[in-house]
């Protein structure tokens, strides 16, 4: 069993949401409760976690899990239930302009 930083997943949240923090080849990554990904430095990860660990923020839990890296990466590729892929901005603009053309 390897005990390196990239083998751990940090879960932080309340009963309504959970954020995940883990380290991959490029650095630290935060997965928000809505499924968005944010790159972070180690200092930013600590700034997010320390208030919860110190008890400054009530009702927030912090849980650390040891994971098999290959298994975790495979499960990360699946999109969480209820999360749809974001549409690109140009397609939205095309739809709006197409509606305007139909009205005239």
Secondary structure, DSSP 8 states (H G I E B T S, - for coil): ---SGGGEEEEEE-SS-EEEEEEETTEEEEE-TTS-EEEE-HHHHHHHHHHHHHTSSTT-EEEEEE--HHHHHHHHTS--TT------HHHHHHHHHHHHHHH-
